Amino acid sequence: MIQWFYLVMSEIKIFRIIGNYKKSHKKYLFRKEVRALREEDALEKALSQITSIGILRRQINIQEVKQISLEESQDYLIRELSE
C-alpha cells in the first residue's frame, strides 16, 4: 500500500506565467511564479490571483507559461516552500 502511494504521488513543479492586462485604459505587465503539478493548474492559479483584484479574464493576455527550476525562481516564498 505504501509503495503504491509513492508511485502515484507526483512532484510539484514551479511555473512562471508572463502576460499583461488592461485596467482603466492602461496596460500592465505581470509575472507570476506559482507551484503546481501541471501547467494547466498553474495557469488557473495565476488567473485566479489576478482576477481577485477586479480584472476580468477576457482582459488578461497570457504571453508565456513555462516550467522553471528552483534556482531560476525569484519569489522568496516559492523558494522556501520548494526546499
GROMACS elastic network, one bead per residue, 0.5 to 0.9 nm:
[ bonds ]
;  ai    aj funct       b0    kb
    1     4     6  0.53051   500
    1     5     6  0.65324   500
    2     5     6  0.51411   500
    2     6     6  0.66564   500
    2     7     6  0.89717   500
    3     6     6  0.53715   500
    3     7     6  0.65435   500
    3     8     6  0.89820   500
    4     7     6  0.51535   500
    4     8     6  0.63754   500
    4     9     6  0.87149   500
    5     8     6  0.53049   500
    5     9     6  0.61389   500
    6     9     6  0.52325   500
    6    10     6  0.82539   500
    7    10     6  0.78581   500
   10    37     6  0.69869   500
   11    36     6  0.87663   500
   11    37     6  0.66153   500
   12    35     6  0.63833   500
   12    36     6  0.54526   500
   12    38     6  0.81613   500
   12    82     6  0.83489   500
   13    34     6  0.84302   500
   13    35     6  0.56327   500
   13    36     6  0.55352   500
   13    37     6  0.57934   500
   13    38     6  0.75562   500
   13    39     6  0.88377   500
   13    67     6  0.70408   500
   13    68     6  0.77969   500
   13    69     6  0.80156   500
   13    70     6  0.87218   500
   13    82     6  0.87045   500
   14    33     6  0.68267   500
   14    34     6  0.57753   500
   14    36     6  0.64203   500
   14    37     6  0.83910   500
   14    42     6  0.82961   500
   14    66     6  0.85745   500
   14    67     6  0.58036   500
   14    68     6  0.56686   500
   14    69     6  0.66830   500
   14    70     6  0.71295   500
   14    73     6  0.78487   500
   14    78     6  0.79648   500
   14    82     6  0.85546   500
   15    32     6  0.81434   500
   15    33     6  0.55904   500
   15    34     6  0.54627   500
   15    35     6  0.62710   500
   15    36     6  0.73172   500
   15    38     6  0.88558   500
   15    39     6  0.71733   500
   15    42     6  0.64824   500
   15    43     6  0.85161   500
   15    65     6  0.67840   500
   15    66     6  0.55296   500
   15    68     6  0.56580   500
   15    69     6  0.84653   500
   15    73     6  0.88042   500
   16    31     6  0.68450   500
   16    32     6  0.56809   500
   16    34     6  0.66112   500
   16    42     6  0.84064   500
   16    64     6  0.78140   500
   16    65     6  0.57912   500
   16    66     6  0.55277   500
   16    67     6  0.63374   500
   16    68     6  0.66727   500
   16    73     6  0.82250   500
   17    30     6  0.81005   500
   17    31     6  0.56683   500
   17    32     6  0.51791   500
   17    33     6  0.63301   500
   17    34     6  0.80400   500
   17    42     6  0.80555   500
   17    43     6  0.70465   500
   17    46     6  0.72668   500
   17    62     6  0.73260   500
   17    63     6  0.77317   500
   17    64     6  0.57360   500
   17    66     6  0.67630   500
   17    67     6  0.89514   500
   18    29     6  0.76787   500
   18    30     6  0.58573   500
   18    32     6  0.65658   500
   18    33     6  0.88588   500
   18    61     6  0.88656   500
   18    62     6  0.61910   500
   18    63     6  0.56150   500
   18    64     6  0.51289   500
   18    65     6  0.65441   500
   18    66     6  0.88847   500
   19    28     6  0.85690   500
   19    29     6  0.59035   500
   19    30     6  0.55566   500
   19    31     6  0.66658   500
   19    32     6  0.88662   500
   19    60     6  0.72529   500
   19    61     6  0.55281   500
   19    64     6  0.67094   500
   19    65     6  0.89040   500
   20    27     6  0.67719   500
   20    28     6  0.53853   500
   20    30     6  0.57253   500
   20    31     6  0.85893   500
   20    59     6  0.84523   500
   20    60     6  0.59316   500
   20    61     6  0.53448   500
   20    62     6  0.65986   500
   20    63     6  0.76493   500
   21    26     6  0.83299   500
   21    27     6  0.57466   500
   21    28     6  0.54139   500
   21    29     6  0.66618   500
   21    30     6  0.80585   500
   21    55     6  0.78803   500
   21    57     6  0.89848   500
   21    58     6  0.88886   500
   21    59     6  0.54652   500
   21    61     6  0.60323   500
   21    62     6  0.86390   500
   22    25     6  0.62125   500
   22    26     6  0.54633   500
   22    28     6  0.61660   500
   22    29     6  0.89580   500
   22    55     6  0.81455   500
   22    59     6  0.59432   500
   22    60     6  0.71852   500
   22    61     6  0.89689   500
   23    26     6  0.54119   500
   23    27     6  0.65436   500
   23    28     6  0.75590   500
   23    55     6  0.72598   500
   23    59     6  0.80350   500
   24    27     6  0.83954   500
   32    46     6  0.65472   500
   32    75     6  0.87508   500
   33    42     6  0.85224   500
   33    46     6  0.80041   500
   33    73     6  0.73379   500
   33    74     6  0.81081   500
   33    75     6  0.68671   500
   33    78     6  0.75064   500
   34    42     6  0.60571   500
   34    43     6  0.85558   500
   34    45     6  0.74144   500
   34    46     6  0.70780   500
   34    75     6  0.89983   500
   34    78     6  0.71631   500
   35    38     6  0.89686   500
   35    41     6  0.88254   500
   35    42     6  0.66301   500
   35    45     6  0.89034   500
   35    78     6  0.71750   500
   35    82     6  0.84446   500
   36    39     6  0.71764   500
   36    40     6  0.85990   500
   36    41     6  0.59391   500
   36    42     6  0.52585   500
   36    45     6  0.84239   500
   37    40     6  0.86107   500
   37    41     6  0.67953   500
   37    42     6  0.76298   500
   38    41     6  0.52845   500
   38    42     6  0.64270   500
   38    43     6  0.88256   500
   39    42     6  0.50983   500
   39    43     6  0.62418   500
   39    44     6  0.86727   500
   39    65     6  0.74375   500
   39    66     6  0.77696   500
   39    67     6  0.77586   500
   40    43     6  0.51794   500
   40    44     6  0.62204   500
   40    45     6  0.86717   500
   41    44     6  0.51197   500
   41    45     6  0.61751   500
   41    46     6  0.86724   500
   42    45     6  0.51500   500
   42    46     6  0.62276   500
   42    47     6  0.86132   500
   42    65     6  0.85659   500
   43    46     6  0.51815   500
   43    47     6  0.61132   500
   43    48     6  0.84926   500
   43    62     6  0.89742   500
   43    65     6  0.74813   500
   44    47     6  0.51486   500
   44    48     6  0.60511   500
   44    49     6  0.86809   500
   45    48     6  0.50616   500
   45    49     6  0.63127   500
   45    50     6  0.87835   500
   46    49     6  0.51569   500
   46    50     6  0.62895   500
   46    51     6  0.86448   500
   47    50     6  0.51469   500
   47    51     6  0.60117   500
   47    52     6  0.85096   500
   47    57     6  0.71990   500
   47    60     6  0.82219   500
   48    51     6  0.52949   500
   48    52     6  0.62379   500
   48    57     6  0.88779   500
   49    52     6  0.53478   500
   49    53     6  0.76051   500
   50    53     6  0.60155   500
   50    54     6  0.78165   500
   50    55     6  0.66655   500
   50    56     6  0.86644   500
   50    57     6  0.85615   500
   50    60     6  0.86150   500
   51    54     6  0.54130   500
   51    56     6  0.59035   500
   51    57     6  0.66358   500
   51    60     6  0.88522   500
   52    55     6  0.70988   500
   55    58     6  0.84179   500
   55    59     6  0.66848   500
   55    60     6  0.76790   500
   56    59     6  0.54056   500
   56    60     6  0.70935   500
   57    60     6  0.53808   500
   57    61     6  0.84722   500
   58    61     6  0.77332   500
   62    65     6  0.76787   500
   68    71     6  0.81345   500
   68    72     6  0.61166   500
   68    73     6  0.69450   500
   69    72     6  0.52919   500
   69    73     6  0.66574   500
   70    73     6  0.53431   500
   70    74     6  0.87344   500
   70    78     6  0.82771   500
   70    79     6  0.63761   500
   70    82     6  0.73044   500
   70    83     6  0.83787   500
   71    74     6  0.80762   500
   71    79     6  0.81196   500
   73    76     6  0.79263   500
   73    78     6  0.73091   500
   73    79     6  0.66829   500
   74    78     6  0.81057   500
   74    79     6  0.77157   500
   75    78     6  0.53791   500
   75    79     6  0.63393   500
   75    80     6  0.88309   500
   76    79     6  0.51633   500
   76    80     6  0.62454   500
   76    81     6  0.86945   500
   77    80     6  0.51526   500
   77    81     6  0.61305   500
   77    82     6  0.85249   500
   78    81     6  0.52533   500
   78    82     6  0.60863   500
   78    83     6  0.87909   500
   79    82     6  0.52447   500
   79    83     6  0.64176   500
   80    83     6  0.55943   500
